[in-house]
């Protein structure tokens, strides 16, 4: 991707334990173009938030990057010192945390927290700080009168918007979002997602958006990364992944959420639970839960195969079986996704 502003190259992250290290992210490679919206989805514990924190260089012990590179605007951030990172963090890229109530300082007003961030990057004039603080709050649909409010005085949706406003203080080129809608009801989720997309179109920043809810990004992301047990299971354009999922795990995720429209359908879900990252199964990491498991799946580690403009980690698409169709059983999920997408557009 010639216009990529972010390149993640064979990135691996381990949690150091008393026993074997737990590999939470395993050889993940991806690229992000300027102005692109990349969704990262998967079950809890699949490594998506660890991946985001590794990209942001916000990992803390016992987690550490064991190999790989995170290249942002030509600089490998893995090799940068903390002082160097502080100079680009929040100014060139920013992070929106999962829980705004925990991420915001409970004993400081919104204005004070905005001012702290701006002063840390050289903006000292009080008038400039106040002006920019009012501007970013208005961008996210909050009356600037709430600059004097404390986090507990705002609703959940307003707190998340305040976090996004703080992330926009320096008009960064990249915003990393870690499940920013997880604590909101479905109406507030939809409203916030629409606002994020509108801001992206207006300001042109790129987004890496981590969520466990595939339906949440179906209408908003340009490309989708499906993660399982620390690995990329499938990567491709969002609409194509929803219309014709290739990996059996992707199919299972799509079959696990209901549509609010149309007739009731049976939800199959995925049997079992994700593996212990410190004691991974042999072969394909998904094979103990896979309905299409073959004998080779328990012994052969699948690569990330390039198929029809997508990448999929499944032996169904290995060299001997290239051109395989979308995994059977995806029809129900595909129909629900298309139906919801059509109604959302309407």
C-alpha positions as CSV (number, residue, x, y, z in Angstrom):
1,X,0.0,0.0,0.0
2,X,2.0,3.0,-1.3
3,X,0.1,5.6,0.8
4,X,0.2,3.7,4.1
5,X,0.8,5.8,7.2
6,X,1.0,2.8,9.4
7,X,2.7,-0.5,8.8
8,X,2.7,-3.3,11.3
9,X,5.3,-5.9,10.4
10,X,5.4,-9.4,11.9
11,X,4.5,-8.0,15.3
12,X,4.5,-10.4,18.3
13,X,3.6,-9.6,21.9
14,X,4.2,-11.9,24.9
15,X,3.0,-11.8,28.5
16,X,5.8,-13.0,30.7
17,X,4.6,-15.5,33.3
18,X,6.2,-17.9,35.7
19,X,5.7,-20.6,33.2
20,X,5.7,-20.4,29.5
21,X,5.2,-16.9,28.0
22,X,1.6,-16.3,26.8
23,X,1.8,-15.1,23.1
24,X,-1.1,-12.6,22.9
25,X,-0.2,-11.4,19.4
26,X,1.6,-13.6,16.9
27,X,3.3,-12.3,13.8
28,X,0.6,-9.8,12.8
29,X,1.2,-7.8,9.7
30,X,-1.1,-5.1,8.3
31,X,-1.1,-1.7,6.7
32,X,-3.3,1.4,7.1
33,X,-3.8,4.1,4.5
34,X,-4.3,7.7,5.3
35,X,-8.0,8.3,6.0
36,X,-8.8,4.6,6.2
37,X,-11.1,3.0,8.8
38,X,-9.8,-0.4,9.9
39,X,-11.9,-2.6,12.1
40,X,-10.3,-5.2,14.4
41,X,-12.8,-7.8,15.7
42,X,-12.7,-11.1,17.6
43,X,-13.8,-12.7,20.9
44,X,-12.6,-11.5,24.3
45,X,-9.0,-12.6,24.8
46,X,-8.1,-12.9,21.1
47,X,-5.4,-10.3,21.4
48,X,-7.1,-7.3,19.6
49,X,-6.6,-4.8,22.5
50,X,-3.1,-6.0,23.1
51,X,-2.4,-5.4,19.4
52,X,-3.8,-1.8,19.6
53,X,-1.7,-1.1,22.7
54,X,1.4,-2.5,21.0
55,X,0.8,-0.2,18.0
56,X,0.3,2.8,20.4
57,X,3.5,1.7,22.4
58,X,1.4,1.7,25.6
59,X,2.2,-1.8,26.8
60,X,3.3,-2.3,30.4
61,X,4.9,-5.3,32.1
62,X,4.4,-8.2,32.0
63,X,3.6,-7.5,28.3
64,X,6.4,-6.8,25.9
65,X,7.0,-6.8,22.2
66,X,9.1,-9.8,21.4
67,X,9.6,-9.1,17.7
68,X,8.4,-7.0,14.8
69,X,8.0,-3.4,13.8
70,X,5.4,-0.7,14.1
71,X,6.2,1.9,11.4
72,X,4.3,5.1,11.7
73,X,5.0,7.8,9.0
74,X,8.3,6.2,8.3
75,X,9.5,5.8,11.9
76,X,9.8,2.5,13.7
77,X,8.1,3.3,17.0
78,X,9.3,0.0,18.6
79,X,12.9,1.5,18.6
80,X,11.9,5.0,19.9
81,X,12.6,6.1,23.4
82,X,9.9,7.2,25.7
83,X,10.9,10.8,25.3
84,X,10.6,10.4,21.5
85,X,7.3,8.7,21.8
86,X,5.9,11.5,24.0
87,X,6.7,14.0,21.3
88,X,4.5,12.2,18.7
89,X,1.9,10.6,20.9
90,X,-1.3,12.6,21.0
91,X,0.1,15.1,18.5
92,X,0.5,12.8,15.5
93,X,-1.6,9.8,16.8
94,X,-3.9,9.5,19.8
95,X,-5.8,6.8,21.7
96,X,-9.4,6.6,22.8
97,X,-9.6,4.1,25.7
98,X,-12.3,1.6,26.4
99,X,-13.8,3.1,29.5
100,X,-13.9,6.9,29.5
101,X,-14.8,6.9,33.2
102,X,-11.5,5.1,34.0
103,X,-9.4,6.9,31.4
104,X,-10.5,10.4,32.4
105,X,-9.1,11.9,35.7
106,X,-12.1,11.9,38.1
107,X,-10.8,14.9,40.1
108,X,-10.1,17.2,37.2
109,X,-12.5,19.1,35.0
110,X,-12.7,18.4,31.3
111,X,-11.0,21.8,30.7
112,X,-8.1,21.0,33.0
113,X,-7.5,17.7,31.3
114,X,-7.5,19.3,27.8
115,X,-5.2,21.9,29.1
116,X,-2.7,19.3,30.5
117,X,-2.5,17.6,27.1
118,X,-2.0,20.9,25.2
119,X,0.6,22.2,27.6
120,X,2.5,18.9,27.3
121,X,2.9,19.7,23.6
122,X,3.9,23.3,23.9
123,X,0.6,25.2,23.8
124,X,0.9,27.6,26.8
125,X,-1.4,30.6,26.0
126,X,-4.6,30.3,28.1
127,X,-6.6,31.9,25.3
128,X,-5.4,29.4,22.7
129,X,-6.1,26.4,25.1
130,X,-9.6,27.7,25.8
131,X,-10.4,28.3,22.1
132,X,-9.2,24.9,21.0
133,X,-11.0,23.1,23.8
134,X,-14.2,24.8,22.9
135,X,-13.7,23.9,19.2
136,X,-13.1,20.2,19.8
137,X,-16.1,19.8,22.1
138,X,-18.3,21.5,19.5
139,X,-16.9,19.0,16.9
140,X,-18.2,16.1,18.9
141,X,-21.6,17.7,19.7
142,X,-21.1,18.8,23.3
143,X,-21.9,22.3,24.5
144,X,-18.6,24.0,25.6
145,X,-20.3,24.9,28.9
146,X,-19.3,21.3,29.9
147,X,-15.7,22.2,29.9
148,X,-16.2,23.0,33.6
149,X,-17.8,19.7,34.3
150,X,-16.1,16.7,35.9
151,X,-16.4,13.2,34.3
152,X,-19.0,11.9,36.8
153,X,-21.3,14.8,35.8
154,X,-21.5,13.6,32.2
155,X,-23.4,10.7,30.8
156,X,-21.6,7.7,29.4
157,X,-22.0,8.9,25.8
158,X,-20.8,12.4,26.7
159,X,-17.7,11.0,28.4
160,X,-16.8,9.0,25.3
161,X,-17.3,12.0,23.2
162,X,-15.1,14.1,25.5
163,X,-12.4,11.4,25.1
164,X,-12.7,11.7,21.3
165,X,-12.6,15.5,21.6
166,X,-9.4,15.2,23.6
167,X,-8.0,12.8,20.9
168,X,-8.7,15.5,18.3
169,X,-6.9,18.4,20.1
170,X,-3.9,18.4,17.7
171,X,-5.8,17.0,14.6
172,X,-3.7,13.8,14.5
173,X,-3.4,11.7,11.4
174,X,-4.2,8.4,13.3
175,X,-6.7,7.6,16.1
176,X,-6.6,4.2,17.9
177,X,-9.9,3.3,19.5
178,X,-10.2,0.4,22.0
179,X,-13.9,-0.6,22.2
180,X,-15.1,3.0,22.8
181,X,-18.8,2.0,22.7
182,X,-18.7,-1.1,24.9
183,X,-20.3,0.6,27.9
184,X,-23.1,2.3,25.9
185,X,-26.6,1.2,25.0
186,X,-27.3,0.4,21.3
187,X,-28.8,3.8,20.6
188,X,-25.8,5.6,22.0
189,X,-23.5,3.2,20.2
190,X,-25.1,4.0,16.9
191,X,-25.0,7.8,17.5
192,X,-21.4,7.7,18.5
193,X,-20.4,5.6,15.5
194,X,-22.1,8.0,13.1
195,X,-20.4,10.9,14.8
196,X,-16.9,9.2,14.5
197,X,-17.5,8.5,10.8
198,X,-18.6,12.1,10.2
199,X,-15.5,13.4,12.0
200,X,-13.3,11.1,10.0
201,X,-14.8,12.3,6.7
202,X,-14.5,15.9,7.7
203,X,-10.9,15.8,9.2
204,X,-9.4,13.0,7.2
205,X,-7.7,11.0,10.0
206,X,-7.2,7.2,9.9
207,X,-8.8,4.9,12.5
208,X,-8.0,1.5,14.0
209,X,-11.1,0.5,15.8
210,X,-11.1,-2.5,18.1
211,X,-14.4,-4.2,19.0
212,X,-15.9,-7.6,19.8
213,X,-19.1,-6.7,18.0
214,X,-18.8,-7.4,14.2
215,X,-22.2,-5.8,13.5
216,X,-20.9,-2.5,15.0
217,X,-18.3,-2.0,12.3
218,X,-20.2,-3.5,9.4
219,X,-21.5,-0.2,8.2
220,X,-18.5,2.0,9.1
221,X,-15.1,0.3,8.5
222,X,-13.4,0.1,5.1
223,X,-11.5,-3.1,5.9
224,X,-11.8,-5.7,8.6
225,X,-9.2,-7.8,10.6
226,X,-10.7,-10.9,12.3
227,X,-8.3,-12.1,15.0
228,X,-8.3,-15.4,16.8
229,X,-5.8,-16.5,19.5
230,X,-3.4,-13.7,18.7
231,X,-3.3,-14.3,15.0
232,X,-5.0,-12.7,12.0
233,X,-7.7,-15.2,10.9
234,X,-9.0,-13.2,8.0
235,X,-8.4,-9.7,6.5
236,X,-10.2,-8.0,3.7
237,X,-12.7,-5.3,2.7
238,X,-15.5,-5.2,5.2
239,X,-18.3,-5.6,2.8
240,X,-16.6,-8.7,1.2
241,X,-16.0,-10.3,4.5
242,X,-19.6,-9.9,5.5
243,X,-21.0,-11.0,2.1
244,X,-18.7,-14.1,1.7
245,X,-16.8,-14.9,4.9
246,X,-13.9,-17.4,4.2
247,X,-12.6,-18.5,7.6
248,X,-14.9,-20.8,9.6
249,X,-14.2,-18.6,12.6
250,X,-15.5,-15.5,10.8
251,X,-18.6,-17.5,9.9
252,X,-19.1,-18.4,13.5
253,X,-18.9,-14.8,14.6
254,X,-21.4,-13.7,12.0
255,X,-23.8,-16.4,13.0
256,X,-23.6,-15.4,16.6
257,X,-25.3,-12.1,16.4
258,X,-29.0,-11.6,15.7
259,X,-30.7,-9.3,13.3
260,X,-33.3,-6.9,14.6
261,X,-35.2,-7.1,11.4
262,X,-37.0,-10.0,9.6
263,X,-37.9,-13.4,10.9
264,X,-36.2,-15.1,13.9
265,X,-33.3,-17.4,12.9
266,X,-31.4,-19.9,15.0
267,X,-28.1,-18.6,16.4
268,X,-25.4,-21.3,16.2
269,X,-22.5,-19.5,17.9
270,X,-19.1,-21.1,18.3
271,X,-18.7,-24.2,20.6
272,X,-16.0,-24.2,23.2
273,X,-13.8,-21.2,24.2
274,X,-10.6,-19.6,23.0
275,X,-7.4,-21.5,23.9
276,X,-4.9,-20.8,26.7
277,X,-2.3,-18.6,25.0
278,X,0.4,-20.2,27.1
279,X,-0.6,-23.7,26.0
280,X,-1.8,-23.3,22.4
281,X,-3.1,-26.4,20.5
282,X,-0.9,-27.9,17.7
283,X,-1.7,-27.1,14.1
284,X,-4.4,-24.6,13.4
285,X,-5.3,-22.7,16.6
286,X,-9.0,-22.8,15.8
287,X,-9.2,-26.5,14.9
288,X,-10.6,-27.8,18.3
289,X,-13.7,-25.6,17.8
290,X,-14.0,-25.8,14.0
291,X,-16.9,-27.6,12.4
292,X,-14.8,-28.1,9.2
293,X,-11.7,-29.5,10.9
294,X,-9.8,-32.1,8.9
295,X,-7.0,-34.4,10.2
296,X,-4.3,-32.1,8.7
297,X,-5.7,-29.2,10.8
298,X,-4.4,-30.6,14.0
299,X,-0.8,-31.0,12.8
300,X,-0.3,-28.4,10.1
301,X,0.1,-24.7,11.0
302,X,-1.8,-22.7,8.3
303,X,-0.2,-19.7,6.7
304,X,-2.0,-16.5,5.9
305,X,-3.1,-17.3,2.3
306,X,-3.9,-14.6,-0.3
307,X,-7.2,-15.4,-1.9
308,X,-9.1,-13.1,-4.2
309,X,-7.8,-9.8,-2.7
310,X,-8.1,-11.1,0.9
311,X,-6.0,-12.9,3.4
312,X,-7.2,-16.0,5.2
313,X,-5.5,-18.4,7.7
314,X,-7.2,-21.7,6.8
315,X,-6.0,-24.9,5.1
316,X,-9.1,-24.8,3.0
317,X,-7.3,-22.1,1.0
318,X,-3.8,-23.6,0.9
319,X,-2.0,-24.1,-2.4
320,X,-3.7,-27.4,-3.2
321,X,-7.2,-25.9,-2.6
322,X,-7.0,-22.4,-3.9
323,X,-10.2,-20.9,-5.3
324,X,-12.3,-22.6,-2.6
325,X,-15.7,-21.0,-2.2
326,X,-16.9,-19.2,0.9
327,X,-17.4,-21.5,3.8
328,X,-20.8,-23.3,3.7
329,X,-23.1,-22.1,6.5
330,X,-22.4,-18.5,6.0
331,X,-25.7,-17.8,4.2
332,X,-27.7,-16.9,7.2
333,X,-25.1,-14.5,8.6
334,X,-24.6,-13.0,5.1
335,X,-28.3,-12.4,4.7
336,X,-28.7,-10.8,8.1
337,X,-25.7,-8.5,7.5
338,X,-26.9,-7.4,4.1
339,X,-30.4,-6.8,5.4
340,X,-29.2,-4.7,8.3
341,X,-26.8,-2.8,6.0
342,X,-29.7,-2.0,3.6
343,X,-32.0,-0.8,6.4
344,X,-29.1,1.3,7.9
345,X,-28.6,3.0,4.6
346,X,-32.3,3.7,4.3
